[in-house]
Amino acid sequence: MTEINIEEEINAEIVINATPEDVEDHVNKRIRDALSEQIVEALDDMAYVDMEYNQETNMFDVTASLVLCAKNDIATNMQVQAQIMKQYGLDPEQIETILNAGIETTGGF
């Protein structure tokens, strides 16, 4: 799993002199542009494409898969998993061990 973070600065004059909608549009555009650039770079290093030869069509079928989620979605997912494990009687140390093993062996969730 690859985590992509950006940090941007926005001139105070833009925020003060613009409408809330314009500020939102400006912020979203800056974030989208910065994230898009980093995503393209990360995709170059990831194995997200699968190719398989199809004898019937004499073509290669290409499948690409990518999961995008926000960092807080991952935390929420882990909390849900922890609650389910707790229902099965696992203690906090066991739950932490299982979640850590998932992160270490798969590179994330």
C-alpha positions in Angstrom: 0.0 0.0 0.0 1.3 3.4 -0.8 0.3 6.5 1.2 0.1 9.7 -0.6 0.2 13.0 1.3 0.2 16.6 0.3 0.7 19.8 2.1 -0.3 23.0 0.3 -0.4 26.7 1.3 -3.0 29.1 0.1 -2.5 32.9 0.1 -4.6 34.5 2.8 -5.7 37.2 0.3 -7.4 34.5 -1.9 -9.3 33.2 1.1 -10.3 36.6 2.4 -11.4 38.1 -0.9 -13.2 35.2 -2.4 -16.6 33.7 -1.9 -16.7 30.4 0.1 -17.5 28.6 -3.1 -14.5 30.0 -4.9 -12.3 29.1 -2.0 -13.6 25.6 -2.0 -13.1 25.3 -5.8 -9.5 26.7 -5.5 -8.6 24.4 -2.6 -10.1 21.3 -4.3 -8.3 22.1 -7.6 -4.9 22.5 -5.8 -5.5 19.2 -3.9 -6.6 17.3 -7.0 -3.6 18.5 -9.0 -1.1 17.7 -6.3 -2.7 14.3 -5.6 -3.0 13.4 -9.2 0.7 14.1 -9.8 1.7 11.8 -6.9 -0.7 9.1 -7.9 0.8 8.9 -11.4 4.2 8.6 -9.9 3.1 5.9 -7.4 1.3 3.9 -10.2 4.6 3.6 -12.0 5.9 1.6 -9.0 2.8 -0.5 -8.3 1.7 -3.9 -9.8 -1.9 -3.1 -10.4 -2.2 -4.5 -14.0 -2.9 -8.1 -14.8 -2.5 -9.5 -18.4 -3.8 -12.9 -19.5 -3.8 -14.3 -23.0 -7.2 -15.2 -24.4 -6.8 -18.1 -26.9 -10.4 -17.6 -28.3 -9.8 -14.0 -29.3 -6.0 -14.2 -29.8 -5.8 -11.1 -27.7 -4.4 -10.2 -24.3 -7.1 -9.3 -21.7 -5.7 -6.4 -19.6 -7.3 -5.8 -16.2 -6.3 -2.9 -13.9 -7.4 -2.6 -10.3 -6.8 0.1 -7.8 -8.5 0.9 -4.5 -8.6 4.5 -3.3 -9.7 5.5 0.1 -9.1 8.2 2.6 -6.8 7.5 5.6 -9.7 7.9 8.0 -11.5 5.1 6.1 -8.7 2.7 6.9 -8.8 3.6 10.6 -12.6 3.1 10.6 -12.2 -0.3 8.9 -9.6 -1.3 11.5 -11.9 -0.2 14.3 -14.7 -2.4 12.8 -12.4 -5.3 12.5 -11.2 -4.9 16.1 -14.8 -4.8 17.4 -15.7 -8.0 15.5 -12.6 -9.7 16.9 -13.5 -8.5 20.4 -16.9 -10.2 20.0 -15.1 -13.5 19.4 -13.3 -13.1 22.7 -10.0 -11.8 21.7 -8.2 -9.5 24.0 -6.7 -6.1 22.9 -3.1 -7.6 22.6 -4.4 -10.4 20.3 -6.4 -8.0 18.2 -3.3 -5.7 17.9 -1.1 -8.7 16.9 -3.6 -9.7 14.2 -4.0 -6.2 12.8 -0.2 -5.7 12.8 0.3 -9.0 11.0 -2.2 -8.0 8.3 -0.4 -4.7 7.7 3.1 -6.3 7.7 2.2 -9.2 5.4 0.1 -7.4 2.9 1.7 -3.9 3.0 -1.6 -2.6 4.2 -5.3 -3.3 4.0 
